[in-house]
Amino acid sequence: MSRKRNFSKRQLRDALGMFATGVTIITSCTRDDELLGVTCNSFNSVSLDPPMVLFSLSRQAHSLNKFEGCDFFAVNILADNQRDLSDRFARPSLDKWDNVEYETGVTQCPMFTGSLAMFECYTRFHYDGGDHVIFVGEAFNMKVGSPAAPLLFYQGGYRAMTPDASDSEWG
Ligand SMILES: Cc1cc2nc3c(=O)[nH]c(=O)nc-3n(C[C@H](O)[C@H](O)[C@H](O)COP(=O)(O)O)c2cc1C
């Protein structure tokens, strides 16, 4: 059987974009106290016991080496009203953290107030993920925010979730 691909990179991207996801910002704090933050929709749950999660970071990300050197990372699951924050951390920039409000977790990782949920994790594994590096972490500290509409990403753009007709409010 031939393993020749029947799709182009563009077609693959478009097809993968059919998978609707939430949006997170993964943060960390280096040993030199530099704050890191990257918008990621590759976040996923892995295991409940032990509690493990993953995200994958592009080998082209400026912060990749710094994340690889950190023992901890935090996951912020974004609400629909945090689109500006998502945009800000989706661009390489020297002033990502200017005028951004955040709290600091026990790991010193920045956490965004207003997120739907936040997890502080210690990094368990790095795996080769082709043009990405897969980070697997074990969560040990969690904070859940007030129920609110989640920020969604689908086919290359943000989406709003329409609550089911039977739901009167979020949560
Ligand atoms: C909704 C959304 C999801 C994204 N998900 C990822 C992701 O899972 N992994 C990744 O490497 N980049 C992802 N990106 C792109 C990064 O956020 C972007 O490349 C960022 O500039 C990387 O920051 P850095 O170069 O400062 O490290 C995503 C962007 C958006 C808008």
Ligand as a Chemical Component Dictionary entry (heavy atoms), coordinates in Angstrom:
data_LIG
# 
_chem_comp.id                   LIG 
_chem_comp.type                 NON-POLYMER 
_chem_comp.pdbx_formal_charge   0 
_chem_comp.three_letter_code    LIG 
# 
loop_
_chem_comp_atom.comp_id 
_chem_comp_atom.atom_id 
_chem_comp_atom.alt_atom_id 
_chem_comp_atom.type_symbol 
_chem_comp_atom.charge 
_chem_comp_atom.model_Cartn_x 
_chem_comp_atom.model_Cartn_y 
_chem_comp_atom.model_Cartn_z 
_chem_comp_atom.pdbx_ordinal 
LIG C1  C1  C 0 -6.327 30.470 18.750 1  
LIG C2  C2  C 0 -4.844 30.242 18.616 2  
LIG C3  C3  C 0 -4.309 29.021 19.001 3  
LIG C4  C4  C 0 -2.930 28.785 18.883 4  
LIG N1  N1  N 0 -2.440 27.589 19.289 5  
LIG C5  C5  C 0 -1.117 27.340 19.223 6  
LIG C6  C6  C 0 -0.590 26.104 19.683 7  
LIG O1  O1  O 0 -1.321 25.221 20.163 8  
LIG N2  N2  N 0 0.748  25.904 19.609 9  
LIG C7  C7  C 0 1.595  26.857 19.085 10 
LIG O2  O2  O 0 2.797  26.631 19.023 11 
LIG N3  N3  N 0 1.120  28.053 18.633 12 
LIG C8  C8  C 0 -0.210 28.314 18.711 13 
LIG N4  N4  N 0 -0.702 29.516 18.285 14 
LIG C9  C9  C 0 0.232  30.518 17.792 15 
LIG C10 C10 C 0 1.040  31.182 18.930 16 
LIG O3  O3  O 0 0.154  31.744 19.893 17 
LIG C11 C11 C 0 1.961  32.274 18.351 18 
LIG O4  O4  O 0 2.809  31.691 17.411 19 
LIG C12 C12 C 0 2.765  33.019 19.411 20 
LIG O5  O5  O 0 3.294  34.143 18.792 21 
LIG C13 C13 C 0 3.940  32.253 19.957 22 
LIG O6  O6  O 0 4.598  33.132 20.848 23 
LIG P1  P1  P 0 6.189  33.275 20.902 24 
LIG O7  O7  O 0 6.675  33.272 19.470 25 
LIG O8  O8  O 0 6.417  34.538 21.620 26 
LIG O9  O9  O 0 6.688  32.081 21.659 27 
LIG C14 C14 C 0 -2.073 29.779 18.371 28 
LIG C15 C15 C 0 -2.629 31.014 17.985 29 
LIG C16 C16 C 0 -3.986 31.235 18.102 30 
LIG C17 C17 C 0 -4.567 32.577 17.705 31 
# 
loop_
_chem_comp_bond.comp_id 
_chem_comp_bond.atom_id_1 
_chem_comp_bond.atom_id_2 
_chem_comp_bond.value_order 
_chem_comp_bond.pdbx_ordinal 
LIG C1  C2  SING 1  
LIG C2  C3  SING 2  
LIG C2  C16 DOUB 3  
LIG C3  C4  DOUB 4  
LIG C4  N1  SING 5  
LIG C4  C14 SING 6  
LIG N1  C5  DOUB 7  
LIG C5  C6  SING 8  
LIG C5  C8  SING 9  
LIG C6  O1  DOUB 10 
LIG C6  N2  SING 11 
LIG N2  C7  SING 12 
LIG C7  O2  DOUB 13 
LIG C7  N3  SING 14 
LIG N3  C8  DOUB 15 
LIG C8  N4  SING 16 
LIG N4  C9  SING 17 
LIG N4  C14 SING 18 
LIG C9  C10 SING 19 
LIG C10 O3  SING 20 
LIG C10 C11 SING 21 
LIG C11 O4  SING 22 
LIG C11 C12 SING 23 
LIG C12 O5  SING 24 
LIG C12 C13 SING 25 
LIG C13 O6  SING 26 
LIG O6  P1  SING 27 
LIG P1  O7  DOUB 28 
LIG P1  O8  SING 29 
LIG P1  O9  SING 30 
LIG C14 C15 DOUB 31 
LIG C15 C16 SING 32 
LIG C16 C17 SING 33 
# 
